[in-house]
C-alpha cells in the first residue's frame, strides 16, 4: 500500500497538506459508511502524518521503492492531457485502408 496514493498527496507534501487530505477523505468514507476505506485511510495517515513517520516509512518500507508500474502509467497518461483526435489526413488514409478488402 502506498500511503501517498491512498491519501492522494504528492511525496513532497507537508504535514498540513497530508492532514487536510486525510480529513477530506474520511469525511467521504466514515467508519459507518465505508469501514474498510476508513481503516485504509487511517493506516495511510499514521504512516506519513509527520516528518518522523515519513522518514520511517521511506527507510523501513519493504514495498517496491518508488512508484508501482501502474502508478507510473497513470501519471504518464495524466501528464499527457486529454486525448486529441488524429489529423484529418491521417484519418482519411486510415478509413481508406479499412474500406479496402
Contact map, one row per residue, 1 for C-alpha under 8 A:
11100100000000000000000000000000000000000000000000000000000000100000000000000000000000000000000000000
11111100000000000000000000000000000000000001000000000000000000000000000000000000000000000000000000000
11111110000000000000000000000000000000001011101100000000000000000000000000000000000000000000000000000
01111111111000000000000000000000000000000001000100000000000000000000000000000000000000000000000000000
01111111110000000000000000000000000000000000000000000000000000000000000000000000000000000000000000000
11111111000000000000000000000000000000011001000000000000000000000000000000000000000000000000000000000
00111111100000000100110010000000000000001001100000000000000000000000000000000000000000000000000000000
00011111110000000000100000000000000000000000000000000000000000000000000000000000000000000000000000000
00011011111010001100100000000000000000000000000000000000000000000000000000000000000000000000000000000
00011001111110000000000000000000000000000000000000000000000000000000000000000000000000000000000000000
00010000111110000000000000000000000000000000000000000000000000000000000000000000000000000000000000000
00000000011111000000000000000000000000000000000000000000000000000000000000000000000000000000000000000
00000000111111101100000000000000000000000000000000000000000000000000000000000000000000000000000000000
00000000000111111100000000000000000000000000000001000000000000000000000000000000000000000000000000000
00000000000011111110000000000000000000000000000011100000000000000000000000000000000000000000000000000
00000000000001111111000000000000000000000000000000000000000000000000000000000000000000000000000000000
00000000100011111111100000000000000000000000000000000000000000000000000000000000000000000000000000000
00000010100011111111110000000000000000000000100110000000000000000000000000000000000000000000000000000
00000000000000111111111000000000000000000000100010000000000000000000000000000000000000000000000000000
00000000000000011111111100000000000000000000000000000000000000000000000000000000000000000000000000000
00000011100000001111111110000000000000000000000000000000000000000000000000000000000000000000000000000
00000010000000000111111111000000000000001100100000000000000000000000000000000000000000000000000000000
00000000000000000011111111100000000000000000000000000000000000000000000000000000000000000000000000000
00000000000000000001111111110000000000000000000000000000000000000000000000000000000000000000000000000
00000010000000000000111111111000000000001000000000000000000000000000000000000000000000000000000000000
00000000000000000000011111111100000001001000000000000000000000000000000000000000000000000000000000000
00000000000000000000001111111100000000000000000000000000000000000000000000000000000000000000000000000
00000000000000000000000111111100000000000000000000000000000000000000000000000000000000000000000000000
00000000000000000000000011111110111011000000000000000000000000000000000000000000000000000000000000000
00000000000000000000000001111111111001000000000000000000000000000000000000000000000000000000000000000
00000000000000000000000000001111111101100000000000000000000000000000000000000000000000000000000000000
00000000000000000000000000000111111000000000000000000000000000000000000000000000000000000000000000000
00000000000000000000000000001111111000000000000000000000000000000000000000000000000000000000000000000
00000000000000000000000000001111111111000000000000000000000000000000000000000000000000000000000000000
00000000000000000000000000001111111111100000000000000000000000000000000000000000000000000000000000000
00000000000000000000000000000010011111110000000000000000000000000000000000000000000000000000000000000
00000000000000000000000000001000011111111000000000000000000000000000000000000000000000000000000000000
00000000000000000000000001001110011111111100000000000000000000000000000000000000000000000000000000000
00000000000000000000000000000010001111111110000000000000000000000000000000000000000000000000000000000
00000100000000000000000000000000000111111111000000000000000000000000000000000000000000000000000000000
00100110000000000000010011000000000011111111100000000000000000000000000000000000000000000000000000000
00000000000000000000010000000000000001111111110000000000000000000000000000000000000000000000000000000
00100000000000000000000000000000000000111111111000000000000000000000000000000000000000000000000000000
01110110000000000000000000000000000000011111111100000000000000000000000000000000000000000000000000000
00100010000000000110010000000000000000001111111110000000000000000000000000000000000000000000000000000
00000000000000000000000000000000000000000111111110001000000000000000000000000000000000000000000000000
00100000000000000000000000000000000000000011111110001100100000000000000000000000000000000000000000000
00110000000000000100000000000000000000000001111111101100100000000000000000000000000000000000000000000
00000000000000100110000000000000000000000000111111101100000000000000000000000000000000000000000000000
00000000000001100000000000000000000000000000000111111100000000000000000000000000000000000000000000000
00000000000000100000000000000000000000000000000111111110000000000000000000000000000000000000000000000
00000000000000000000000000000000000000000000000001111111000000000000000000000000000000000000000000000
00000000000000000000000000000000000000000000011111111111100000000000000000000000000000000000000000000
00000000000000000000000000000000000000000000001111111111110000000000000000000000000000000000000000000
00000000000000000000000000000000000000000000000000111111111000000000000000000000000000000000000000000
00000000000000000000000000000000000000000000000000011111111110000000000000000000000000000000000000000
00000000000000000000000000000000000000000000001100001111111110000000000000000000000000000000000000000
00000000000000000000000000000000000000000000000000000111111110000000000000000000000000000000000000000
00000000000000000000000000000000000000000000000000000011111110000000000000000000000000000000000000000
00000000000000000000000000000000000000000000000000000001111111000000000000000000000000000000000000000
00000000000000000000000000000000000000000000000000000001111111100000000000000000000000000000000000000
00000000000000000000000000000000000000000000000000000000000111110000000000000000000000000000000000000
10000000000000000000000000000000000000000000000000000000000011111000000000000000000000000000000000000
00000000000000000000000000000000000000000000000000000000000001111111000000000000000000000000000000000
00000000000000000000000000000000000000000000000000000000000000111110000000000000000000000000000000000
00000000000000000000000000000000000000000000000000000000000000011111000000000000000000000000000000000
00000000000000000000000000000000000000000000000000000000000000011111111100000000000000000000000000000
00000000000000000000000000000000000000000000000000000000000000010111111100000000000000000000000000000
00000000000000000000000000000000000000000000000000000000000000000011111110000000000000000000000000000
00000000000000000000000000000000000000000000000000000000000000000011111111000000000000000000000000000
00000000000000000000000000000000000000000000000000000000000000000011111111100000000000000000000000000
00000000000000000000000000000000000000000000000000000000000000000011111111110000000000000000000000000
00000000000000000000000000000000000000000000000000000000000000000000111111111000000000000000000000000
00000000000000000000000000000000000000000000000000000000000000000000011111111100000000000000000000000
00000000000000000000000000000000000000000000000000000000000000000000001111111110000000000000000000000
00000000000000000000000000000000000000000000000000000000000000000000000111111111000000000000000000000
00000000000000000000000000000000000000000000000000000000000000000000000011111111100000000000000000000
00000000000000000000000000000000000000000000000000000000000000000000000001111111100000000000000000000
00000000000000000000000000000000000000000000000000000000000000000000000000111111100000000000000000000
00000000000000000000000000000000000000000000000000000000000000000000000000011111111000000000000000000
00000000000000000000000000000000000000000000000000000000000000000000000000001111111000000000000000000
00000000000000000000000000000000000000000000000000000000000000000000000000000001111100000000000000000
00000000000000000000000000000000000000000000000000000000000000000000000000000001111110000000000000000
00000000000000000000000000000000000000000000000000000000000000000000000000000000011111000000000000000
00000000000000000000000000000000000000000000000000000000000000000000000000000000001111100000000000000
00000000000000000000000000000000000000000000000000000000000000000000000000000000000111110110000000000
00000000000000000000000000000000000000000000000000000000000000000000000000000000000011111110000000000
00000000000000000000000000000000000000000000000000000000000000000000000000000000000001111111000000000
00000000000000000000000000000000000000000000000000000000000000000000000000000000000000111111100000000
00000000000000000000000000000000000000000000000000000000000000000000000000000000000001111111110000000
00000000000000000000000000000000000000000000000000000000000000000000000000000000000001111111111000000
00000000000000000000000000000000000000000000000000000000000000000000000000000000000000011111111100000
00000000000000000000000000000000000000000000000000000000000000000000000000000000000000001111111110000
00000000000000000000000000000000000000000000000000000000000000000000000000000000000000000111111111000
00000000000000000000000000000000000000000000000000000000000000000000000000000000000000000011111111100
00000000000000000000000000000000000000000000000000000000000000000000000000000000000000000001111111110
00000000000000000000000000000000000000000000000000000000000000000000000000000000000000000000111111110
00000000000000000000000000000000000000000000000000000000000000000000000000000000000000000000011111111
00000000000000000000000000000000000000000000000000000000000000000000000000000000000000000000001111111
00000000000000000000000000000000000000000000000000000000000000000000000000000000000000000000000111111
00000000000000000000000000000000000000000000000000000000000000000000000000000000000000000000000001111
